[in-house]
Amino acid sequence: MSGRVLRIELKRSIAPWTGVVVLGGSLAVFFLVGGIWWNGTAGWTAQWTSMALWTRYLLSFWWPLVVGMGAVYGLRESRSRMTELLTTTPLPAWRRAALPAGATALALASGFGLLVLVGGVQVALGATTYVPLGWLPISLVAALALVAGAVFGMGVARSVPSVLTPPALTVLFLLLTSLLRPNSEGALPSSIAPNRLALLSPATADPREMLLTLSGSVHLGQTLWLLGLLATGFALLSAVTRRARLLAVAPVLAGAALALLVLPAAARDTYVVDKAAAALVCDGPVCVTQADRSRLPELALRSKEALRVLHDVLGDKAPHSVREDTELRALGDERELSGDVVLVDFDDRLFADARGEQLTRALIAQGLAPSCHANNDREGGGHADVAVQSVAVSWALHDPQRRPMENEAGAPYMSQTWAEADTAWQRLVAMTPAEQSSWIAEVHAATLSCTRTDELSVLAGKASQ
């Protein structure tokens, strides 16, 4: 295939539009819609692995569409009524098929590659210093899926030259992708379909935990399946006899069979913890994951002051160390707390953008009245816990008035809680020092065991006695 012929094909066919749709559509979703992909440690520009998983997640939409666009491309000969003429030429059928297939593959690989480049540049310019290589196979398999899907659509449309073929293929792949797509509500993403069958879809769950990545068996199994799909599509595109079309089904069946033997049967073997990213890096009693190593210097500096304040307030019951929370939890699950450690979750609203004194206050808050519940953009919640923490931290730092831990105006539906916090603060400071210390100890014990959910009302009630 000469470069000149390929350039003509790219200029005069639908092939370039497949890459434009993937690139332009993805950038439109990421930059024009303020979604959860911009928030948290698993945002699409926060870490390399999460960037690859977010771009792969969009295959839920682009894979069926690319298959349909490939089918439209595959109808070109039948629409122009040139099928019989082309079959009489001396050029081998596989070489005729290689031209549109190659043009489509080049366009899709370029479009998806540019998307990954845009995300990669933002990650590189960000705060992360952790650069793993595990994100590469995630993106390579995604590119292979797009190419294989488009070529398969071309081959099917050439074998079944009907105007109904493109929409039928698009709807079929859209239904399959929707049914097989995993969700991320559990501790590990899982699908309602059997795990091996669900992994035949290249779309991944939306990343929620930055430490999770796909296992090697997933990459291998999906590669085998997609290569079979690609081979079948190309064989159908170049087949000229009925027998050749029947034999063309063999690669996709073989690829699926081999993939089902390799793909993991359980979700715990599909999405696995990146051990290198999860390895702890410590500065004295303060530890964070390798993926968040760039946060360690300031966290260690602020933790010294926070631990000192906690020791002054809680005495022997005060925590002695600070550690990043790496536990995997389902949405809505409570955290397992320990009195010896201040757990830091960088997805928590208190810690996400905290710097300087604000970070010190957040550490003291989590040490005095640790929250069992999530307080992030995905799960929401936590406002009642933050109100209690605001009172406790203000008391521990001897503030003349209660200082809010977060913007109270951002949650107008919590106005009653904030008003109750102000009332509780006034009653607390009116108590004797011994009574104040006693209440702080009770709140610390209650929040640590997750046995009480209304510490603020308890404070107001006790203080009024």
JOSULSUL-V199986 format. One line per field, one symbol per residue. ss: DSSP state (~ for helix, > for strand, _ for the rest). phi: phi as a letter, one per 40 degrees, with the letter a starting at -180 (. if undefined). psi: psi as a letter, one per 40 degrees, with the letter a starting at -180 (. if undefined). A space follows every 10 residues. Layout:
ss=???
phi=???
psi=???
This chain:
ss=__~~~~~~~~ ~~__~~~~~~ ~~~~~~~~~~ ~~___~~~__ _______~~~ ~~~~~~~_~~ ~~~~~~~~~~ ~~~~_~~~~~ __~~~~~___ __~~~~~~~~ ~~~~~~~~~~ ~~~~~~~~~~ ~~~~~_____ ___~~~~~~~ ~~~~~~~~~~ ~~~~~~~~~_ __~~~~~~~~ ~~~~~~~~~~ __>______> ____~~~~__ __________ _>>>_~~~~~ ~~~~~~~~~~ ~~~~~~~~__ _~~~~~~_~~ ~~~~~~~~~~ ~~____~~~_ >>>_~~~~_> >>>__>>>>~ ~~~~~~~~~~ ~~~~~~~~~~ ~~~~~~~___ >>>>______ __________ >>>>____~~ ~~____~~~~ ~~~~~~~~__ _____>___> __~~~~~~~~ ~~~~~~____ _______~~~ _~~~~~~~~~ ~~~~~~~~~_ __~~~~~~~~ ~~~~~~~~~_ ____~~~~~~ ~~~__
phi=.ccccccccc cbbcdccccc cccccccccc ccbcccccbg cbccbcaccc ccccccdccd bccccccccc cccccdcccc fbcccccccc cdcccccccc cccccccccc cccccccccc ccccccccbc bcbccccccc cccccccccc cccccccccb cbcccdcccc cccccccccc ccbbcccbda bccddccccc cccbcccbbc ccacccccdc cccccccccc cccccccbcb bccccccccd dccccccccc cccccbcccc cbcccccccc bbbgcbbbcd cbdcccdccc cccccccccc cccbgccccb abaccbccbc cgccccbbcc bccbbcccdc bdbcafcccc ccccccccbd ccbcbbccbg ggcccccccc cccccccfcc acbccacccc bccbdccccc cccccccccc ccdccccccd cccdcccccf cbbbcccccc ccccc
psi=hidddddddd deiedddddd dddddddddd dehgaeeeii efieediddd dddddddeed dddddddddd dddeedddde feddddeeie hidddddddd dddddddddd dddddddddd ddddeaeieh gieedddddd dddddddddd dddddddddg gieedddddd ddddddddde hiifdidhii idiiddddee hehiihhdhe eiiiiddddd dddddddddd dddddddeie iddddddedd dddddddddd ddiieideec hihhdddehh higbehhiid dfdeeddddd dddddddddd dddebeeiie ihihhehhii heiiihihee hhhhheehdd edehibdddd ddddddddgh heiigiddea aedddddddd ddddddefid ihhieihdee gdeedddddd ddddddddee iidddddddd ddddddddef ehefdddddd ddde.
